[in-house]
Amino acid sequence: MSVFLLDGKDMTSREEAYCVIKTAMQFPDWFGSNLDALADCLGELPKDTTICFVNTAILAENIGEYAEKILDCFRDLSEECGFQLIEKK
């Protein structure tokens, strides 16, 4: 079982958001820092993975509407692939 913590307060820009996600989730070097690459990597997670994404409201303050696109990617892939996503504003 893998548990990952993502903190929106550490994501001060789009670029930094992807950097934090890549590092925290131990994504491979080929991770392309975009929504397609995020979906590809999330799609490979085992079902016994838990992702706790905290301070999502701060993420939205930092990067605006793009925060919802990132969060939607996590939500959609969680439903599709079966890993657990916990969100806290």
N, C-alpha and C positions, 0 to 999 in steps of 0.2 A: 504494500500500500504506500502510495506517495501522497504527501500533503505539501501544497505550495501556498505561500502567502504573498499576495500582491497588494501594495499600498499605493493608492491613488495620489497621496500627498508627495510621493517621490517622483511622480510623473508630471514634470513641469512643462513639457512640450510633446509633440507627437514623437519626435525622435527619441526623447528620453523615455517616453512610455514604452516604446518597443525595446529599448535597451534594458529597462528594468524587467520587462516581461521575459526577454531572452535570457537574462542572467538568472533571475529567480526560478524560472521553469527549466533551466538547463537545456535550452533549445540548441540545435546543432549550428555549426558555423555557417551553413548555407541559408539560415533564416534570413529572409529578405526585408524585414522591417516594413511590412505592409499587411493589409487585411488578408490577402490570399495566402501568404506565407504563414500567418497566424492560424488561419483555418486548417492549412495542411498539417501544421505541428500539433494543433489541438486534436485533430482527427486521428492522430496516432497514439493518443494517451490511452492507457489501460482503463477499464471501467472502475477499478478500485482507486482511482485518483480523486483527490479532493482539492479544490482550489478555493481559497478564501480571499475574496477581493474586497478590501476595506477602503474606506474613505473615497467612495465613488463620487460623492458630491464634490469633493475637492478636485478630483480628476476632471469633472465637468467644468469647474471654475477655471482650471488651468488650461484646458485644451478645447473648450467649447463643445459644439455639437459632435465633433469627431469622437469624443468620449463615448457617446451612445453607440457609435458604430463598432468601437472596440468591444464594449460590453455586450452588444447584440451578437457579436461573433462568439464570445464565450457562452452566452445563453443558448444560441442555436446549436453549437457543437456539443454542449452539455446534453441537450435533449437528444440529439442525433446519435451521439457516441456513448452516452451513459455515464460519463464521469460526473461527480457532484460539484456544483458551483454554489458557493455561499457568498452572498453580497451584503455588505454593510455600508450604509451611507455615512 
